Structure formats: structure tokens, C-alpha cells
Amino acid sequence: MGTDCAPRHHRGAVHDAGRHAPRIRTVDLNGGTGGFGRPMVNGLARATAVTRHASDGKAASARLAR
């Protein structure tokens, strides 16, 4: 995970080795499999992006207002 601060925004990114892009899915309120992260980030962020790495998965980043 990385972060970067600028006068008007804060940017954070997470990396994983998965090949599939993050997706919004039905929130699982009973089974503990999640589904909360992407909608929460999308609701808070001014912009989001996914950068694919040919041999090393992907990085998902979000830019938040300060």
C-alpha cells in the first residue's frame, strides 16, 4: 500500500498479484466474504484507477479530497 499527499488531495494505492480488475459485488452481511471495500472507496474518492502490471498483478488507486 502506498500514499501520497498533495495540497488538495490524498492518494492511496494497494497492490495485489491478481489478474482480474476489482469489481463491485453484492455485500455479504452474513458469510464474511466482504464486498464493502470498492463501494466505500468509490463513495469517498474523487477518482479511482486500476493499473495492470504485465507480470505482477495490478494496483488500484484512489484520489481523495483533503
For each residue, the residues with C-beta under 8 A, 3 or more apart:
1: 12 13 14 15
2: 12 13
3: 10 11 12 13
4: 10 11 12
5: 10 11 66
6: 9 10 11
7: 66
8: 65 66
9: 6 46 63 64 65 66
10: 3 4 5 6 63 64 65 66
11: 3 4 5 6 61 62 63 64
12: 1 2 3 4 61 62 64
13: 1 2 3 59 60 61 62
14: 1 59 60 61
15: 1 56 57 58 59 60
16: 57 58
17: 56 57
18: 57 58
19: 57 58
20: 23
21: 50 52 58
22: 37 38 50 60
23: 20 38
24: 35 38 39 42
25: 35 38
26: 35
27: 34 35 36 39
28: 31 32 33 34 35
29:
30:
31: 28
32: 28
33: 28
34: 27 28 37
35: 24 25 26 27 28 38 39
36: 27 39 40
37: 22 34 40 41
38: 22 23 24 25 35 41 42
39: 24 27 35 36 42 43
40: 36 37 43 44
41: 37 38 44 45 48 62
42: 24 38 39 45 48
43: 39 40
44: 40 41 62 64
45: 41 42 48 62 63 64
46: 9 63 64 65
47: 62 63
48: 41 42 45 60 61 62 63
49: 60 61 62
50: 21 22 58 59 60 61
51: 58 59 60 61
52: 21 57 58
53: 56 57 58 59
54:
55:
56: 15 17 53
57: 15 16 17 18 19 52 53
58: 15 16 18 19 21 50 51 52 53
59: 13 14 15 50 51 53
60: 13 14 15 22 48 49 50 51
61: 11 12 13 14 48 49 50 51
62: 11 12 13 41 44 45 47 48 49
63: 9 10 11 45 46 47 48
64: 9 10 11 12 44 45 46
65: 8 9 10 46
66: 5 7 8 9 10
